[in-house]
Amino acid sequence: MFVSCVLFIGLSVIGFGQDKEAKITYEEHIKPVFRQHCFSCHNQGEKKGGLALDSYLALIEGGGSGEIVYDDGDVSGSRLWQLVNHDDTPIMPPNQDKIPAEQLALVQQWIEGGVLENSGSKAKEKKKNALAFVASTGGKPEGPAAMPESISQRVPVVTERASAITAIGTSSWAPLVAIAGQNQISLYNTDTAELLGVLPFEEGIAQSLRFSRDGSFLIAGGGTHALQGIVAIFDVKTGERVATVGDELDVVFDADINASMTRVALGGPQKMLRVYDATNGELVFDLKKHTDWIYAVAYSPDGVLIASGDRSAGLCLWEADTGRLYMDLNEHKDSINAVAWRDDSNVFASASDDGTVKIWDINQGNVIKSFNAHGGGVTDVTFDHDGRLITAGKDNRVKLWDPSGNHIRDFEPNAEVVLEAAISYDGKRVVYGDWTGQVLCALTDNPATRQPLPANPPSVEQRIKDTDARIAQVQAELEPVKLAMDAATNAVEAAQKPIDELNAKIAAAKAESDKATVAGESAKKRIAELDTQLSTLTDSSRDKHDAVIAARFKAKEGATNAEVVATSEQLLADELNQLANLRRERIASEAAIKTNAQLSEAKLAEASKLAEGLPALAEALTKAQNAANQAKQAYEPIAARLRSWQAKRSQLSEAIQDVN
């Protein structure tokens, strides 16, 4: 009756909002719930799992696995909540249904309110936990990310289908995925599904594939069971194997390289986490904490820590530089199949056969979020740059989760268990492979849209046939588009021709106008010169006229002879004749000014009239150019595809020649 009353009071306060400041406390609300369901196993006299719930201080202290509840208001990060809400195992109370919903609501609100002890307690200000993720670009290369440029197209092993997919890795900065096959690693463009090349892996089958932080190198761990295990490092651009590290007596299940490319960590059936110097291959650490096969190994992006997980649920964090154990995490109940780090190195995720994915805060050493991801077990987990997670599982599915571990969507189910999953550099595509050897690349936002990526591609000869067929197909597709582009180009030339002709006529008319203007200016200048000459000659002729009159008077008086008179008259006549010629030239110059002015004006008018036809012609030209641009835009992508397939054909031919 006491519990019912307390619950009624608590729910009435919370549910109906009568007092927004009302506190949910351990003493008044939560302890009665625990007394009803938990105290029989978790009391200070009998602490199952080292946990007592009948005392506030004992509850806050936690149990053998550490703290189970925090005062930061984060429900999802509370181990207590995960167990009582049946989000994780072992469920509490054991072998029973959940605590009634109204009591769970009280527990949830108590945690959200800061796990207060009594009415006098004050809640701490809520703080953001490590799920407050900020995307990082750490490791991104300054220039274009590495892509295959000269990798062999030869396929070492050709089969009808690949064996079970053991490893898939995607570049963090380029549309590139690596897929493990039999004695080979296939590289595909995730945007186009094009096979870019095949890397030989003579030691056996790659069990893990990871790219270096900047995407320039591919780190492949694997080998042959019960015989040999190594880690091979390949140059992504050339396909050259630049280093081989380790000489295990059994296969390497997982391997990774640190951010500085100086150390390689690997693990496998020998139960030891080994760290090698990547530059000389010497063993640096031999860490023996694990008691079973090591399935998962991963450096934190900043290179500070190494996470490792084994077949018996062992999960450890190690100091990368010293090899000292940093944390021993024991929340999982079954095999740890994969671990993955978030870009900021503050959080990592672990995937287990117990069906859960756990997101860990490495600073606090606690589970931020634990969720049941796949029935039967989780086989893989990975983060994208935005902190979202992709998981694969034994329920034949791949799933997408937000950074807080909330489910977003499922991908199309496979026929068999999905073993590996990876997300592309831009988060737009997910590549996953299953037990049957099928590998698919699906759109993240539209999982039904997917393409196959064979782990064991067809032979070079078959790919040449396929490529020839694609070339013929693209050429057939390109032919009418090219004809249309050529016609559009010719139409532009045809539209340009009358514009050029009209512009030539306009230029000629303007040139004639300019010529007339120059001629008029020259005539004006000549008139100025003539006026000066006429003024001088007029004065001179007046003097000579006076001399003639004087000579004539003297001749009458007998003071001179007729020859002197005739000479004076001849001189006057010569100047008068010169004056007459200059005056006629001036008259002609004045006429030239007028004529040239009229001609210049007429030619300018002619040019203006001709220019009136240009807008219509320019409009026709613009339409033709737009049509030509559209035709070119239609042509270029197809032509680029043709060039790409022709280049691929050349690479395949070279591969045939290399074999011969």
SVG drawing of the C-alpha trace seen along z (x, -y; Angstrom):
<svg xmlns="http://www.w3.org/2000/svg" viewBox="-3 -114 67 139">
<polyline fill="none" stroke="black" stroke-width="0.4" points="0.0,0.0 2.9,-2.3 4.5,-1.8 1.2,-2.4 0.6,-5.6 4.1,-6.8 3.8,-6.0 0.4,-7.6 1.7,-10.8 4.9,-10.8 3.0,-10.2 0.4,-12.8 3.1,-15.4 5.0,-14.5 2.2,-13.5 -0.1,-16.4 2.5,-19.0 1.0,-20.4 4.5,-21.3 7.3,-21.5 9.9,-21.9 8.9,-18.6 11.9,-16.4 12.1,-12.6 14.4,-11.3 15.9,-8.0 14.4,-8.1 10.9,-9.1 10.4,-7.4 13.1,-5.0 13.9,-3.1 10.3,-1.8 10.5,-0.5 13.8,1.2 12.5,2.7 9.7,4.3 11.8,5.7 15.5,5.7 16.4,5.8 16.1,9.6 19.3,9.9 21.0,6.5 21.2,5.6 24.1,4.9 23.9,8.3 23.9,10.1 25.5,8.1 25.0,10.1 27.5,8.8 29.0,6.7 26.0,4.3 23.7,3.1 20.6,1.0 19.2,0.6 21.5,-2.3 21.9,-5.5 25.7,-5.6 26.1,-1.9 24.0,-2.4 26.2,-5.4 29.3,-3.4 28.2,-0.7 29.1,3.0 31.9,5.2 31.7,3.7 31.9,0.2 29.4,-2.7 25.9,-1.9 24.4,-5.4 25.7,-9.0 24.5,-12.3 24.9,-14.0 21.3,-13.3 22.2,-10.9 19.8,-8.0 21.2,-6.2 24.6,-6.0 23.3,-4.6 24.1,-0.9 21.3,-0.7 18.8,-1.9 20.1,0.4 19.5,3.4 16.1,2.5 14.8,1.3 16.1,4.6 18.4,2.7 21.2,5.0 22.0,8.2 21.7,9.5 18.1,8.1 16.8,7.0 15.0,8.4 16.2,11.7 13.8,14.2 10.9,11.7 9.1,9.1 10.2,5.5 9.4,3.4 5.9,1.8 6.0,-1.1 5.0,-3.7 7.8,-2.6 10.3,-2.6 9.1,-6.2 10.1,-7.2 13.5,-5.6 14.1,-7.4 13.0,-10.7 15.1,-10.2 18.2,-9.7 17.3,-12.6 16.9,-14.8 20.4,-14.1 19.9,-10.9 18.9,-13.0 19.1,-11.3 16.3,-13.3 14.3,-16.4 17.2,-18.5 19.5,-17.4 20.4,-19.6 20.9,-18.4 24.2,-19.2 24.2,-21.1 23.9,-18.6 27.1,-18.2 27.5,-16.9 28.8,-13.4 31.2,-12.0 28.3,-11.6 28.4,-15.3 30.4,-14.6 32.0,-17.2 33.0,-15.9 36.8,-15.8 38.9,-16.1 42.0,-14.8 44.2,-12.8 42.7,-14.3 45.4,-14.9 46.0,-18.4 45.7,-17.4 43.5,-14.9 43.1,-11.6 45.0,-8.6 43.4,-6.5 44.8,-3.5 46.8,-4.7 48.9,-1.8 47.6,1.3 47.6,4.7 44.3,5.8 45.3,9.5 43.1,11.7 45.1,14.4 42.0,16.5 38.9,16.8 35.9,18.6 32.2,18.6 31.8,16.9 34.0,15.9 34.2,17.6 32.8,16.0 33.7,12.4 36.4,11.9 37.3,8.2 36.1,5.0 37.8,1.6 37.0,-1.8 39.2,-4.8 38.3,-7.8 38.9,-10.4 38.3,-8.7 35.7,-6.7 37.7,-3.5 36.9,-0.2 39.1,2.9 37.5,6.4 39.2,9.5 39.1,12.5 41.0,15.7 44.7,14.8 43.8,11.4 42.3,8.0 40.0,6.3 39.8,2.5 36.6,0.8 35.4,-2.7 32.4,-3.1 30.9,-5.8 30.9,-3.9 31.3,-0.2 34.3,0.0 37.0,2.5 40.2,0.4 42.7,3.2 43.6,6.4 46.4,6.8 47.9,10.3 47.9,11.7 49.8,14.9 49.8,15.7 46.2,16.7 43.1,14.7 43.0,11.2 41.1,11.2 41.2,7.4 41.6,4.4 42.2,0.9 43.4,-2.2 46.0,-4.5 44.7,-7.8 45.4,-9.8 44.3,-6.9 47.6,-6.5 48.2,-2.9 46.2,0.2 46.9,2.4 45.9,6.1 46.2,8.6 45.6,12.3 47.3,15.5 46.6,19.2 45.0,20.8 47.4,22.9 50.3,22.0 51.1,18.4 50.0,14.9 51.3,11.5 50.4,7.9 51.0,6.5 51.1,2.8 50.3,1.6 50.8,-1.7 47.3,-2.6 48.4,-4.4 50.8,-1.8 49.7,1.4 53.3,2.0 53.7,4.0 55.9,1.6 56.2,3.7 55.4,7.1 55.2,7.2 54.9,10.1 55.6,13.9 52.8,15.5 52.3,19.2 48.6,18.8 46.4,16.4 46.1,12.7 42.5,11.9 42.8,8.2 45.5,5.6 46.0,1.8 48.7,-0.8 49.1,-4.0 48.6,-7.5 52.3,-8.1 52.7,-4.8 55.5,-3.7 53.8,-0.7 51.5,2.2 49.3,4.0 47.9,7.4 46.1,10.2 44.9,13.8 44.5,17.3 47.7,17.1 45.9,14.9 48.6,12.2 48.4,8.7 51.6,8.0 52.9,4.6 55.7,4.3 57.9,1.5 56.5,0.8 59.8,-0.5 62.0,2.5 59.5,5.3 60.9,5.8 58.6,6.8 58.0,4.0 55.4,5.4 54.0,8.9 50.9,8.3 49.4,11.4 46.2,10.2 43.8,12.0 42.8,15.5 41.2,16.4 41.6,15.7 41.9,12.0 39.3,11.0 39.5,7.2 42.4,4.7 42.3,1.0 44.4,-2.1 42.6,-5.2 42.8,-7.8 45.2,-9.9 47.4,-6.9 47.3,-7.1 45.4,-3.9 44.9,-0.4 41.6,1.4 41.5,5.2 38.7,7.8 38.7,11.5 36.4,14.6 35.7,14.8 34.3,11.3 37.6,9.8 37.9,6.1 41.0,4.1 42.4,0.6 46.2,0.3 48.6,-2.6 50.0,-2.5 53.4,-3.9 54.1,-1.9 52.0,1.3 50.5,0.8 46.9,1.8 44.8,-1.3 41.4,0.2 39.9,3.7 36.2,3.5 34.0,6.5 30.5,5.5 30.0,7.9 28.9,11.4 30.2,13.1 32.8,12.8 34.0,9.3 33.9,9.4 34.8,5.9 35.9,2.5 35.8,-0.9 36.9,-4.3 35.1,-7.6 37.1,-10.3 37.7,-12.3 39.3,-9.4 37.1,-10.1 34.7,-7.2 34.9,-3.7 32.3,-1.0 32.4,2.7 30.3,5.3 29.6,8.7 28.0,12.0 25.8,11.1 23.8,9.0 24.8,5.6 26.9,2.7 28.4,0.7 29.6,-2.8 32.4,-3.6 33.6,-6.9 37.4,-6.3 37.9,-9.2 35.3,-7.8 35.8,-4.1 32.0,-3.6 29.4,-2.6 27.7,-5.6 25.2,-3.6 24.4,0.1 21.8,1.3 20.6,4.6 21.7,4.3 21.2,7.7 19.6,10.9 22.1,13.7 25.2,11.5 26.8,8.4 29.6,9.2 30.9,5.7 30.6,2.0 32.1,-1.1 31.7,-4.9 31.5,-7.5 32.8,-11.0 29.6,-12.3 29.6,-9.8 26.9,-7.6 27.4,-3.8 26.9,-1.0 26.5,2.5 26.2,6.0 24.8,9.0 23.8,12.7 20.2,11.7 21.4,11.2 21.0,7.5 23.0,4.2 21.7,1.3 22.4,-2.4 22.4,-4.2 22.7,-7.9 25.7,-9.1 23.6,-8.5 23.0,-4.9 19.4,-5.4 18.2,-3.2 17.8,-5.0 17.1,-2.3 17.7,1.3 19.2,2.3 17.8,5.1 18.3,8.4 20.8,10.9 20.3,14.6 23.0,15.4 24.9,13.8 26.4,10.5 30.0,10.7 31.5,7.3 30.3,3.8 31.9,0.5 30.7,-3.0 32.2,-5.2 34.3,-8.3 31.2,-10.6 28.7,-8.5 26.6,-8.0 27.2,-4.3 27.6,-1.2 29.5,1.9 28.8,5.2 29.5,8.9 28.0,12.1 28.7,15.7 27.9,16.7 30.6,14.4 28.2,11.8 29.3,8.2 26.9,5.3 27.3,1.5 24.1,-0.2 23.0,-3.8 22.8,-4.9 19.6,-6.9 18.1,-4.3 19.2,-0.9 17.2,0.8 19.6,-0.8 22.7,1.5 25.3,2.9 27.4,6.1 31.2,5.9 32.7,9.4 35.5,10.2 36.8,12.6 36.3,10.7 36.1,12.4 39.3,13.2 41.1,10.6 39.9,12.3 36.3,12.2 36.6,8.6 38.1,7.7 35.0,9.2 32.8,7.3 34.7,4.1 34.5,4.4 30.8,4.9 30.6,1.8 32.7,-0.2 30.5,0.8 27.4,-0.1 28.8,-3.5 29.9,-4.2 26.4,-3.4 25.0,-5.7 27.6,-8.4 27.1,-8.4 23.7,-10.2 24.8,-12.6 28.0,-13.4 26.0,-14.0 23.7,-16.3 26.7,-18.1 28.3,-18.5 25.1,-19.8 24.8,-22.2 28.4,-23.4 27.8,-23.8 24.6,-25.8 26.8,-28.1 29.2,-28.7 26.2,-29.3 24.7,-31.8 28.1,-33.5 28.7,-34.0 26.1,-36.7 27.2,-38.5 30.8,-38.6 29.7,-39.7 27.5,-42.5 30.2,-43.6 32.6,-43.8 30.1,-46.1 29.6,-48.2 33.3,-48.5 33.8,-49.4 31.1,-52.2 32.7,-53.6 36.1,-53.5 34.8,-55.5 33.1,-57.9 36.4,-58.3 38.2,-58.8 35.8,-61.6 36.2,-63.2 40.0,-63.2 39.7,-64.6 37.4,-67.4 39.8,-68.3 42.7,-68.3 40.7,-70.7 40.1,-73.0 43.8,-73.0 44.5,-73.8 42.1,-76.7 43.9,-78.2 47.2,-77.9 45.6,-79.4 44.2,-82.4 47.7,-83.2 49.1,-83.0 46.2,-85.0 46.7,-87.8 50.4,-88.0 49.9,-87.9 47.0,-90.5 49.3,-93.0 52.2,-92.2 49.9,-92.5 48.7,-95.9 52.3,-97.1 53.0,-95.7 49.8,-97.4 51.0,-100.7 54.4,-100.1 52.6,-99.5 50.7,-102.7 53.8,-104.6 55.7,-103.1 52.9,-104.0 52.9,-107.7 56.7,-107.9 56.3,-106.3 53.9,-109.1 56.3,-111.7 59.1,-110.0 60.9,-109.3 61.1,-105.5 60.7,-103.1 58.0,-100.6 60.1,-97.6 60.1,-98.7 56.3,-99.1 55.9,-95.6 58.1,-94.1 56.1,-95.7 52.8,-94.5 54.2,-90.9 55.1,-90.8 51.6,-92.0 50.0,-89.5 52.0,-86.6 50.9,-87.4 47.3,-88.0 47.3,-84.6 48.7,-83.0 46.1,-84.7 43.4,-83.4 44.7,-79.8 44.8,-80.0 41.3,-81.4 40.0,-78.6 41.9,-76.1 40.2,-77.6 36.8,-77.4 37.5,-73.7 38.6,-73.1 35.4,-74.6 33.5,-72.4 35.5,-69.4 34.7,-70.2 31.0,-70.1 31.2,-67.0 33.3,-65.1 31.0,-66.2 28.0,-64.9 29.8,-61.6 30.9,-61.0 27.4,-61.6 25.9,-59.3 28.4,-56.5 27.7,-56.8 24.0,-56.6 24.7,-53.6 26.7,-51.9 23.9,-52.6 21.3,-51.2 23.3,-48.1 23.8,-47.7 20.1,-47.5 20.2,-44.0 22.8,-42.8 20.4,-42.1 18.3,-39.6 21.4,-37.9 23.0,-37.9 19.8,-36.4 19.9,-33.7 23.6,-33.1 22.9,-32.9 20.2,-30.3 22.6,-28.3 25.3,-28.6 22.9,-27.5 21.9,-24.6 25.5,-23.7 26.4,-24.0 23.5,-21.7 24.7,-19.2 28.2,-19.4 27.0,-18.8 25.1,-15.8 28.2,-14.6 31.0,-15.1 29.8,-12.6 29.3,-9.9 32.6,-10.6 34.3,-10.6 32.8,-7.1 34.0,-6.0 37.5,-7.2 37.4,-5.5 36.4,-2.2 39.0,-2.5 41.7,-3.2 40.4,-0.2 40.7,1.9 44.3,0.8 45.1,1.8 43.5,5.2 45.5,5.7 48.7,4.9 47.7,7.4 47.3,10.1 50.8,9.2 52.3,9.3 51.0,12.8 52.3,13.9"/>
</svg>
